Amino acid sequence: MNKEFEKRLNLLEIAHRQLITKPNEVTDIGNGVFDRYKNPVLTAAHTPLFWRYDLNPETNPYLMERFGINAAFNAGAIKLNGKYLVVARIEGADRKSFFAVAESEDGSSNFTFWEYPVELPETTEP
C-alpha cells in the first residue's frame, strides 16, 4: 500500500468516525411538543466508506470515490429492542436509489448503517 493511499484513507476514516460519533445538540427552542436538533441525524456522509470507495490500493491507487451518494432520506423510523432504526432511501449520484438501515442508541445522534443495504426481492406485482 503506498503512503499517499494510507494517508488519504486515514483522513477519510477519521472524518467519518468524527461524523458518526458527534453528539447532536438540541436547539434553543422547539415547537413545544418535540425538540429540534442542530445537525441532521443522517446524511449521505454517514454511509460506510466501503460503499463509496474501493478500498483496495491495487484497483484504486488514488482512493477515488467509486460510487457517489447524493442524499440519505428518512423513509421511516422505529424503536426496536432498545435501538432506534431508520430505514433510509439512499440516492446515488446517478439518481438511482436503494434502501438501507441505520441504527442509533438515542435516536438523535451516532447513527451507523448496517453493513449491507436492504435486499428487496423482485415480485411479479409492481
Z-matrix of the N, CA and C atoms (Angstrom, degrees):
N
C 1 1.460
C 2 1.535 1 106.79
N 3 1.348 2 116.46 1 130.72
C 4 1.463 3 118.06 2 -179.24
C 5 1.522 4 110.90 3 -79.07
N 6 1.306 5 114.89 4 159.09
C 7 1.473 6 121.59 5 -174.76
C 8 1.523 7 112.52 6 -63.63
N 9 1.322 8 117.91 7 -38.99
C 10 1.477 9 120.68 8 179.63
C 11 1.524 10 111.24 9 -65.14
N 12 1.324 11 116.34 10 -40.22
C 13 1.462 12 121.24 11 176.89
C 14 1.524 13 109.61 12 -61.16
N 15 1.320 14 116.80 13 -49.52
C 16 1.471 15 121.69 14 179.94
C 17 1.523 16 111.42 15 -59.21
N 18 1.324 17 115.98 16 -44.72
C 19 1.462 18 120.80 17 -178.72
C 20 1.527 19 110.56 18 -62.91
N 21 1.334 20 117.04 19 -46.31
C 22 1.469 21 121.07 20 -179.56
C 23 1.527 22 110.83 21 -65.07
N 24 1.322 23 116.76 22 -42.98
C 25 1.465 24 120.57 23 179.49
C 26 1.529 25 109.93 24 -62.82
N 27 1.310 26 117.35 25 -42.34
C 28 1.458 27 121.12 26 178.79
C 29 1.534 28 110.61 27 -60.46
N 30 1.333 29 117.28 28 -44.34
C 31 1.465 30 121.00 29 178.66
C 32 1.528 31 111.75 30 -63.54
N 33 1.333 32 116.61 31 -41.64
C 34 1.469 33 120.58 32 177.39
C 35 1.523 34 111.01 33 -62.47
N 36 1.333 35 116.64 34 -44.02
C 37 1.465 36 120.73 35 -179.37
C 38 1.526 37 111.67 36 -65.09
N 39 1.322 38 117.37 37 -40.34
C 40 1.464 39 120.85 38 178.41
C 41 1.523 40 110.70 39 -64.07
N 42 1.337 41 116.71 40 -46.94
C 43 1.471 42 120.67 41 -179.63
C 44 1.528 43 110.75 42 -62.33
N 45 1.334 44 117.23 43 -41.09
C 46 1.464 45 121.25 44 -179.96
C 47 1.525 46 110.64 45 -66.04
N 48 1.317 47 116.91 46 -45.28
C 49 1.469 48 121.34 47 179.32
C 50 1.530 49 110.86 48 -61.68
N 51 1.336 50 116.84 49 -41.50
C 52 1.468 51 120.56 50 178.35
C 53 1.526 52 110.80 51 -62.50
N 54 1.328 53 116.79 52 -40.45
C 55 1.458 54 120.43 53 179.69
C 56 1.522 55 111.81 54 -65.23
N 57 1.322 56 117.28 55 -49.70
C 58 1.469 57 118.89 56 -173.74
C 59 1.519 58 113.38 57 -76.99
N 60 1.333 59 117.85 58 -13.13
C 61 1.465 60 119.72 59 177.72
C 62 1.530 61 112.49 60 -106.80
N 63 1.319 62 116.97 61 3.47
C 64 1.466 63 121.15 62 -178.24
C 65 1.528 64 110.09 63 -71.53
N 66 1.342 65 116.85 64 124.96
C 67 1.469 66 118.28 65 176.96
C 68 1.530 67 110.42 66 -67.23
N 69 1.306 68 116.37 67 144.56
C 70 1.460 69 120.84 68 178.53
C 71 1.520 70 108.62 69 -99.54
N 72 1.307 71 116.06 70 138.10
C 73 1.457 72 120.91 71 -176.30
C 74 1.522 73 110.97 72 -106.47
N 75 1.317 74 115.73 73 142.38
C 76 1.460 75 121.59 74 174.53
C 77 1.533 76 107.47 75 -72.61
N 78 1.321 77 116.74 76 135.09
C 79 1.464 78 119.92 77 176.72
C 80 1.525 79 109.25 78 -72.95
N 81 1.296 80 116.42 79 169.59
C 82 1.464 81 121.74 80 -174.12
C 83 1.519 82 114.29 81 -56.85
N 84 1.318 83 116.92 82 -40.17
C 85 1.472 84 118.31 83 -174.38
C 86 1.522 85 109.72 84 -140.63
N 87 1.294 86 115.08 85 138.22
C 88 1.457 87 121.27 86 175.57
C 89 1.518 88 108.60 87 -106.53
N 90 1.302 89 115.74 88 -154.60
C 91 1.468 90 118.94 89 179.22
C 92 1.530 91 112.28 90 -102.36
N 93 1.318 92 117.67 91 7.77
C 94 1.455 93 121.34 92 -179.85
C 95 1.512 94 113.64 93 95.37
N 96 1.324 95 117.87 94 -16.21
C 97 1.458 96 121.88 95 179.94
C 98 1.526 97 110.50 96 -109.97
N 99 1.320 98 116.77 97 -44.89
C 100 1.457 99 119.91 98 178.60
C 101 1.523 100 109.66 99 -137.82
N 102 1.325 101 115.50 100 160.86
C 103 1.455 102 121.66 101 -178.77
C 104 1.524 103 110.83 102 -85.85
N 105 1.308 104 114.98 103 152.38
C 106 1.463 105 121.82 104 171.30
C 107 1.519 106 106.75 105 -108.17
N 108 1.324 107 115.55 106 147.28
C 109 1.451 108 120.76 107 -176.77
C 110 1.517 109 111.73 108 -112.74
N 111 1.317 110 114.80 109 154.19
C 112 1.454 111 122.30 110 -176.35
C 113 1.534 112 111.74 111 -65.62
N 114 1.320 113 116.71 112 -43.44
C 115 1.471 114 121.49 113 -175.41
C 116 1.524 115 111.34 114 -112.56
N 117 1.334 116 116.65 115 151.74
C 118 1.466 117 118.22 116 172.30
C 119 1.527 118 109.46 117 -64.87
N 120 1.315 119 117.02 118 146.13
C 121 1.460 120 119.60 119 -176.78
C 122 1.523 121 112.38 120 -79.09
N 123 1.322 122 117.09 121 -23.47
C 124 1.459 123 120.81 122 -176.82
C 125 1.525 124 109.19 123 -147.11
N 126 1.322 125 116.60 124 127.85
C 127 1.465 126 121.98 125 178.91
C 128 1.525 127 109.41 126 -134.39
N 129 1.306 128 116.63 127 174.14
C 130 1.468 129 121.07 128 175.86
C 131 1.520 130 111.16 129 -59.00
N 132 1.322 131 117.10 130 -33.66
C 133 1.468 132 121.21 131 -179.05
C 134 1.527 133 112.69 132 -68.71
N 135 1.329 134 118.23 133 -16.23
C 136 1.462 135 121.58 134 176.96
C 137 1.531 136 112.15 135 -74.68
N 138 1.316 137 117.75 136 -18.32
C 139 1.466 138 119.92 137 -178.24
C 140 1.524 139 109.74 138 -62.29
N 141 1.319 140 117.37 139 147.05
C 142 1.464 141 120.08 140 -178.18
C 143 1.526 142 112.42 141 -58.13
N 144 1.302 143 115.98 142 144.90
C 145 1.464 144 121.03 143 -180.00
C 146 1.520 145 111.67 144 -59.35
N 147 1.333 146 117.08 145 -38.40
C 148 1.464 147 118.56 146 -177.00
C 149 1.527 148 113.11 147 -71.41
N 150 1.341 149 118.09 148 -11.39
C 151 1.465 150 120.26 149 170.84
C 152 1.524 151 109.42 150 -75.66
N 153 1.316 152 116.90 151 -36.20
C 154 1.462 153 122.10 152 -173.17
C 155 1.523 154 114.18 153 -94.66
N 156 1.314 155 116.65 154 -24.99
C 157 1.463 156 120.87 155 -175.76
C 158 1.512 157 111.65 156 -124.88
N 159 1.312 158 115.84 157 143.53
C 160 1.456 159 121.80 158 167.51
C 161 1.523 160 104.33 159 -82.21
N 162 1.314 161 118.18 160 110.70
C 163 1.459 162 122.69 161 -173.78
C 164 1.525 163 113.61 162 -88.34
N 165 1.310 164 116.57 163 15.05
C 166 1.455 165 121.85 164 178.46
C 167 1.527 166 109.03 165 -95.41
N 168 1.341 167 118.15 166 116.91
C 169 1.462 168 119.80 167 -178.30
C 170 1.527 169 113.66 168 -65.52
N 171 1.323 170 117.23 169 -19.80
C 172 1.464 171 120.11 170 178.38
C 173 1.527 172 111.80 171 -74.13
N 174 1.325 173 116.87 172 -39.29
C 175 1.463 174 120.33 173 -177.46
C 176 1.528 175 113.27 174 -97.64
N 177 1.337 176 117.13 175 -13.01
C 178 1.472 177 121.37 176 179.64
C 179 1.542 178 109.05 177 -143.20
N 180 1.335 179 116.90 178 66.69
C 181 1.471 180 119.99 179 -172.60
C 182 1.528 181 114.76 180 -62.74
N 183 1.330 182 118.59 181 -22.79
C 184 1.461 183 121.45 182 179.41
C 185 1.527 184 112.51 183 -98.32
N 186 1.308 185 115.85 184 4.92
C 187 1.467 186 123.32 185 179.05
C 188 1.529 187 111.31 186 49.79
N 189 1.316 188 114.61 187 52.28
C 190 1.462 189 121.05 188 178.41
C 191 1.525 190 109.48 189 -85.51
N 192 1.316 191 116.21 190 148.18
C 193 1.460 192 120.63 191 178.43
C 194 1.520 193 108.37 192 -65.60
N 195 1.329 194 117.42 193 129.52
C 196 1.459 195 121.16 194 -178.79
C 197 1.519 196 112.53 195 -97.50
N 198 1.334 197 115.49 196 -25.67
C 199 1.463 198 120.11 197 -175.17
C 200 1.519 199 108.13 198 -137.13
N 201 1.317 200 116.07 199 98.34
C 202 1.458 201 120.25 200 -179.97
C 203 1.516 202 111.46 201 -71.83
N 204 1.310 203 116.45 202 139.66
C 205 1.462 204 122.15 203 177.17
C 206 1.518 205 108.23 204 -120.49
N 207 1.342 206 115.87 205 123.51
C 208 1.465 207 121.60 206 -178.62
C 209 1.522 208 112.51 207 -78.95
N 210 1.325 209 116.47 208 -45.56
C 211 1.464 210 118.44 209 -170.41
C 212 1.521 211 111.20 210 -159.80
N 213 1.321 212 113.66 211 161.73
C 214 1.462 213 122.18 212 172.26
C 215 1.520 214 106.31 213 -125.37
N 216 1.319 215 116.44 214 116.15
C 217 1.465 216 122.08 215 -178.31
C 218 1.524 217 109.72 216 -104.15
N 219 1.320 218 116.80 217 135.25
C 220 1.457 219 121.99 218 179.03
C 221 1.523 220 108.43 219 -74.95
N 222 1.314 221 115.04 220 105.65
C 223 1.469 222 119.74 221 -179.41
C 224 1.519 223 112.18 222 -92.06
N 225 1.317 224 117.82 223 -10.67
C 226 1.454 225 120.97 224 178.69
C 227 1.506 226 110.54 225 165.48
N 228 1.330 227 116.81 226 150.79
C 229 1.464 228 120.83 227 -178.77
C 230 1.521 229 109.68 228 -139.46
N 231 1.328 230 114.58 229 153.47
C 232 1.455 231 120.68 230 -179.84
C 233 1.535 232 108.30 231 -154.43
N 234 1.316 233 115.61 232 152.46
C 235 1.462 234 120.05 233 171.57
C 236 1.518 235 106.53 234 -103.28
N 237 1.324 236 115.47 235 122.60
C 238 1.456 237 121.20 236 -175.95
C 239 1.517 238 109.07 237 -139.89
N 240 1.320 239 116.35 238 127.25
C 241 1.468 240 122.28 239 178.84
C 242 1.531 241 112.20 240 52.39
N 243 1.322 242 116.43 241 40.53
C 244 1.454 243 121.55 242 175.66
C 245 1.514 244 115.94 243 80.31
N 246 1.340 245 117.57 244 3.42
C 247 1.459 246 121.44 245 178.82
C 248 1.521 247 109.58 246 -122.67
N 249 1.319 248 114.83 247 152.07
C 250 1.458 249 121.06 248 176.22
C 251 1.521 250 107.88 249 -95.10
N 252 1.315 251 115.81 250 125.68
C 253 1.462 252 122.02 251 179.68
C 254 1.521 253 108.96 252 -114.14
N 255 1.313 254 115.72 253 133.43
C 256 1.455 255 121.69 254 175.06
C 257 1.519 256 107.17 255 -117.25
N 258 1.319 257 116.24 256 127.60
C 259 1.452 258 120.66 257 170.92
C 260 1.518 259 105.19 258 -94.73
N 261 1.315 260 115.61 259 110.20
C 262 1.462 261 121.19 260 -175.12
C 263 1.519 262 110.62 261 -105.00
N 264 1.325 263 114.32 262 142.59
C 265 1.461 264 119.32 263 170.47
C 266 1.517 265 106.00 264 -90.16
N 267 1.312 266 116.18 265 118.60
C 268 1.463 267 122.40 266 -178.41
C 269 1.520 268 107.67 267 -99.30
N 270 1.332 269 115.58 268 124.05
C 271 1.457 270 120.35 269 -179.32
C 272 1.518 271 109.63 270 -105.13
N 273 1.313 272 116.28 271 122.83
C 274 1.454 273 121.35 272 178.19
C 275 1.518 274 111.50 273 -79.48
N 276 1.333 275 116.12 274 168.96
C 277 1.466 276 121.52 275 178.45
C 278 1.523 277 110.81 276 -61.92
N 279 1.324 278 116.96 277 -24.09
C 280 1.463 279 121.60 278 178.17
C 281 1.529 280 112.43 279 -84.47
N 282 1.344 281 116.80 280 5.80
C 283 1.472 282 125.63 281 179.32
C 284 1.520 283 113.69 282 72.28
N 285 1.320 284 118.42 283 5.52
C 286 1.456 285 121.52 284 174.24
C 287 1.517 286 107.91 285 -85.23
N 288 1.315 287 116.35 286 148.33
C 289 1.459 288 120.69 287 -174.72
C 290 1.517 289 112.36 288 -122.26
N 291 1.318 290 114.27 289 157.76
C 292 1.458 291 121.75 290 170.70
C 293 1.529 292 106.89 291 -146.69
N 294 1.316 293 116.57 292 165.50
C 295 1.463 294 121.57 293 179.71
C 296 1.522 295 109.84 294 -104.34
N 297 1.331 296 115.07 295 145.96
C 298 1.453 297 121.17 296 177.52
C 299 1.525 298 108.35 297 -146.68
N 300 1.315 299 115.79 298 155.61
C 301 1.466 300 121.55 299 -179.02
C 302 1.530 301 109.02 300 -107.59
N 303 1.344 302 114.78 301 132.85
C 304 1.466 303 121.15 302 174.00
C 305 1.525 304 107.20 303 -121.75
N 306 1.325 305 116.20 304 147.59
C 307 1.463 306 119.10 305 -178.90
C 308 1.521 307 111.51 306 -130.21
N 309 1.347 308 113.78 307 155.14
C 310 1.461 309 121.78 308 -179.14
C 311 1.520 310 108.32 309 -147.14
N 312 1.312 311 115.66 310 150.93
C 313 1.464 312 120.80 311 176.54
C 314 1.526 313 111.62 312 -75.87
N 315 1.342 314 117.27 313 -35.70
C 316 1.468 315 120.20 314 -174.29
C 317 1.528 316 114.77 315 -110.43
N 318 1.316 317 118.73 316 -10.41
C 319 1.458 318 121.21 317 176.76
C 320 1.517 319 114.94 318 83.23
N 321 1.327 320 118.29 319 -0.23
C 322 1.460 321 119.75 320 179.29
C 323 1.521 322 113.06 321 -129.87
N 324 1.328 323 117.37 322 -9.83
C 325 1.467 324 120.08 323 179.44
C 326 1.525 325 109.58 324 -156.26
N 327 1.316 326 115.06 325 173.54
C 328 1.473 327 122.67 326 175.89
C 329 1.529 328 113.70 327 59.07
N 330 1.328 329 117.29 328 36.18
C 331 1.462 330 120.11 329 176.28
C 332 1.519 331 109.95 330 -74.46
N 333 1.324 332 115.67 331 131.38
C 334 1.461 333 121.21 332 174.05
C 335 1.522 334 108.39 333 -127.21
N 336 1.311 335 114.80 334 140.63
C 337 1.461 336 120.18 335 -179.99
C 338 1.515 337 110.65 336 -78.86
N 339 1.326 338 114.53 337 148.10
C 340 1.455 339 119.31 338 170.91
C 341 1.518 340 107.26 339 -65.42
N 342 1.312 341 117.24 340 162.32
C 343 1.457 342 121.41 341 -172.89
C 344 1.528 343 113.51 342 -61.28
N 345 1.327 344 117.24 343 -37.67
C 346 1.457 345 120.50 344 -176.46
C 347 1.532 346 110.64 345 -122.59
N 348 1.328 347 116.67 346 148.21
C 349 1.472 348 119.77 347 173.91
C 350 1.532 349 110.83 348 -64.36
N 351 1.318 350 115.46 349 168.73
C 352 1.463 351 121.75 350 178.51
C 353 1.523 352 108.95 351 -70.13
N 354 1.323 353 115.93 352 134.15
C 355 1.451 354 120.53 353 177.27
C 356 1.530 355 108.22 354 -101.43
N 357 1.321 356 115.80 355 110.36
C 358 1.460 357 121.25 356 -179.78
C 359 1.509 358 109.29 357 -103.33
N 360 1.321 359 117.02 358 117.16
C 361 1.458 360 118.00 359 -179.81
C 362 1.529 361 111.13 360 -69.78
N 363 1.305 362 114.97 361 143.09
C 364 1.464 363 120.38 362 177.45
C 365 1.536 364 108.39 363 -76.84
N 366 1.321 365 114.98 364 139.52
C 367 1.464 366 119.44 365 178.85
C 368 1.518 367 108.71 366 -119.70
N 369 1.323 368 115.20 367 172.43
C 370 1.473 369 118.69 368 178.73
C 371 1.526 370 110.83 369 -79.25
N 372 1.335 371 117.46 370 -15.88
C 373 1.464 372 121.88 371 179.31
C 374 1.527 373 109.36 372 -93.44
N 375 1.335 374 117.14 373 130.73
C 376 1.472 375 118.58 374 179.23
C 377 1.523 376 111.85 375 -66.99
